[in-house]
Amino acid sequence: MGIIEDERSSALVSGVRAGRTNKTRSLRSRSEYESFRPSVKRSPEVLVKISGFTKGGFHLKAHMSYVSRKGNIDIEDEEGSIFRDLDSIQSMAKAWQREIDEGNPPKTNRRDAVRMVLSMPPGTDPMALKKAVRQFAKETFDNHAYVFALHTDEKHPHVHLTVQMRGFDGERLNPRKKDLQNWREALAACLLDEGVDCVATPRASRTRGYERERTTSKSKVEEQTSVL
């Protein structure tokens, strides 16, 4: 995210002469270690990360061109409108920038939109992920204009979600670490609704779980190899 063989190889054991090191032990120890790794299937972790922010019209247009692969990938907005070619995508970006400029005081380093990537491991149904992101965005950013696009050109399907920082009511987004975890959990709930097995474990819990499993596995390996 092993089954230990109880039988001993009599040919290998009987072939070891007195006074020589039995090489089978060192060979088996690695095999035993591999077999003690946790074999319980883990649910895949949901990934939600902020990849950056757009600042200014030129940056926004370049970003929209990128997520649409220069017009080769559909972009969908919060109203369900689909933009299928580069001209319509660039027109949408210009309209966005006009809205942003009208609703925000001019600043040279103003964050206009937050860029996010939401992804799942290889093997996840891409369309289920897209449907889940659509619902997630609708529930989480209902006060903001946003667009999203599904990418399947890599092994792990992922969606680029771009959200205007300033909401319809004038309130601006201010993402914090706790928001990312809340978003992961919200997306996981939407994925589960689509039949996609997943979890959104907090990082601290994942770290503790890994250390606990590693300690348990090591203890089992030491116990097993001590009787060889």
C-alpha positions in Angstrom: 0.0 0.0 0.0 3.4 -14.5 3.3 3.0 -17.5 4.3 5.8 -19.0 6.3 6.9 -22.4 5.0 7.1 -24.9 7.9 8.8 -27.5 5.9 12.6 -27.6 6.0 14.6 -28.5 3.0 16.3 -31.8 4.1 18.6 -31.6 1.0 20.0 -28.3 2.1 20.3 -29.1 5.7 21.9 -32.5 5.3 24.3 -31.1 2.7 26.0 -28.9 5.3 29.2 -30.3 6.6 30.3 -29.9 10.2 32.4 -26.9 10.8 30.9 -24.9 7.9 28.4 -22.1 8.2 24.9 -23.0 7.3 24.1 -20.4 4.6 20.4 -21.4 4.6 19.7 -19.4 7.7 20.8 -16.1 6.3 18.8 -16.8 3.1 15.7 -17.7 5.0 15.8 -14.8 7.4 15.0 -12.4 4.6 12.2 -14.6 3.4 10.8 -14.8 6.9 11.0 -11.0 7.2 9.1 -10.6 3.9 6.4 -13.0 5.1 5.9 -11.1 8.3 5.0 -7.9 6.6 1.4 -6.9 7.2 -0.8 -8.9 4.8 -4.1 -7.2 5.5 -5.3 -5.2 2.5 -5.3 -1.6 3.3 -7.7 0.9 1.9 -6.1 3.5 -0.4 -5.5 6.9 1.1 -7.1 9.9 -0.5 -4.7 12.7 -1.6 -5.7 16.3 -1.5 -2.9 18.9 -1.9 -2.6 22.6 -2.8 -0.3 22.9 -5.8 -0.1 26.7 -5.7 -2.0 29.9 -6.4 -2.7 31.9 -9.5 -1.7 35.6 -9.5 -2.9 37.8 -12.3 -4.6 37.2 -15.6 -1.6 35.9 -17.5 -0.9 33.3 -14.8 -4.6 32.2 -14.7 -4.7 31.7 -18.5 -1.5 29.7 -18.5 -2.9 27.5 -15.7 -6.2 26.9 -17.5 -4.2 26.0 -20.6 -2.2 23.5 -18.6 -5.1 21.7 -16.9 -7.0 21.5 -20.1 -3.9 20.2 -22.0 -4.2 23.1 -24.3 -7.9 22.4 -24.9 -7.7 18.7 -25.3 -9.3 18.0 -21.9 -12.7 19.2 -20.8 -13.0 21.7 -18.0 -16.2 21.9 -16.0 -17.3 24.8 -13.7 -19.5 25.0 -10.7 -22.7 25.4 -12.8 -22.0 22.3 -14.8 -20.9 24.2 -17.9 -18.3 22.3 -20.1 -15.5 24.1 -21.9 -14.2 21.8 -24.7 -11.7 23.9 -26.7 -8.9 26.3 -26.0 -10.7 29.4 -27.2 -13.7 28.8 -24.9 -11.3 28.0 -22.1 -9.3 31.2 -22.6 -12.6 33.2 -22.8 -13.7 31.6 -19.5 -10.3 32.5 -17.9 -10.7 36.2 -19.1 -14.2 36.3 -17.6 -12.8 34.9 -14.4 -10.1 37.6 -14.2 -12.6 40.4 -14.8 -14.7 39.1 -11.9 -11.6 38.8 -9.7 -10.3 42.3 -10.6 -13.8 43.9 -9.9 -14.2 42.2 -6.6 -10.7 42.6 -5.1 -8.5 45.6 -4.4 -5.4 45.7 -6.7 -2.3 44.1 -5.3 0.8 43.0 -7.0 1.0 39.7 -5.2 -2.6 39.0 -4.7 -3.7 35.3 -4.7 -6.6 35.1 -7.1 -7.3 31.3 -7.1 -6.1 28.3 -5.3 -4.9 25.3 -7.4 -5.5 21.9 -6.0 -4.8 18.3 -7.0 -7.1 15.5 -5.8 -5.9 12.0 -6.7 -6.2 8.3 -6.0 -3.8 5.3 -6.6 -3.6 3.4 -9.9 -6.6 1.2 -10.5 -9.2 3.7 -9.2 -12.1 4.2 -11.6 -11.4 7.7 -13.1 -15.0 8.5 -13.7 -15.9 7.6 -10.2 -13.2 10.0 -9.0 -14.5 12.8 -11.2 -18.1 12.3 -9.9 -16.8 12.3 -6.4 -14.8 15.5 -7.0 -17.9 17.1 -8.6 -19.9 16.4 -5.4 -17.1 17.3 -3.1 -16.6 20.7 -4.8 -20.3 21.4 -4.8 -20.5 20.8 -1.0 -17.2 22.4 0.0 -16.9 25.4 -2.2 -20.6 26.3 -2.9 -19.7 30.0 -2.1 -17.0 30.1 -4.8 -16.5 29.9 -8.5 -14.4 26.9 -9.5 -13.5 24.6 -12.4 -12.1 21.1 -12.5 -10.6 18.7 -15.0 -9.8 15.0 -14.9 -6.4 13.8 -15.9 -5.8 10.1 -16.9 -2.5 10.4 -18.7 -0.6 9.1 -15.6 -1.0 5.9 -13.7 -2.9 7.5 -10.9 -6.1 9.3 -11.9 -6.3 12.8 -10.6 -8.4 15.9 -10.8 -7.1 19.5 -11.0 -9.5 21.8 -9.1 -9.1 25.6 -9.3 -11.2 27.7 -6.9 -11.5 31.5 -6.8 -10.2 32.8 -3.4 -12.9 35.4 -3.1 -16.3 33.9 -2.5 -19.6 35.2 -3.8 -20.3 36.9 -0.5 -16.8 38.6 -0.4 -15.2 36.2 2.1 -11.8 34.9 1.0 -10.4 31.4 1.4 -7.6 31.0 3.9 -6.5 27.3 3.7 -4.9 25.8 6.7 -3.5 22.3 7.5 -6.7 21.4 9.3 -8.7 22.4 6.2 -6.7 20.0 4.0 -7.6 17.1 6.4 -11.2 18.2 6.4 -11.2 18.3 2.6 -9.6 14.8 2.5 -12.3 13.4 4.7 -15.0 15.1 2.7 -13.6 13.8 -0.6 -13.3 10.3 1.0 -17.0 10.4 1.9 -17.9 11.3 -1.7 -15.7 8.5 -3.1 -17.3 6.0 -0.8 -20.7 7.1 -2.1 -19.4 6.2 -5.6 -18.3 2.8 -4.4 -14.6 3.6 -4.2 -12.8 2.0 -1.2 -10.7 4.7 0.5 -9.7 6.3 3.8 -8.4 9.8 4.9 -6.2 8.9 7.8 -4.5 11.9 9.5 -0.8 12.0 9.0 0.0 11.5 12.7 -2.1 8.4 12.9 -0.5 7.0 9.7 2.9 7.5 11.2 2.0 5.8 14.5 0.4 2.9 12.6 3.5 2.5 10.5 5.9 2.5 13.5 3.6 0.1 15.3 3.5 -2.4 12.4 7.2 -2.1 11.9 7.9 -2.9 15.5 5.5 -5.8 15.5 6.9 -7.2 12.3 10.5 -6.9 13.7 9.6 -8.7 16.9 7.9 -11.6 14.9 11.0 -11.9 12.7 13.3 -12.1 15.7 11.1 -14.6 17.4 10.9 -16.8 14.3 14.6 -16.6 13.3 15.7 -17.4 16.9 14.3 -21.0 16.5 16.0 -21.7 13.2 
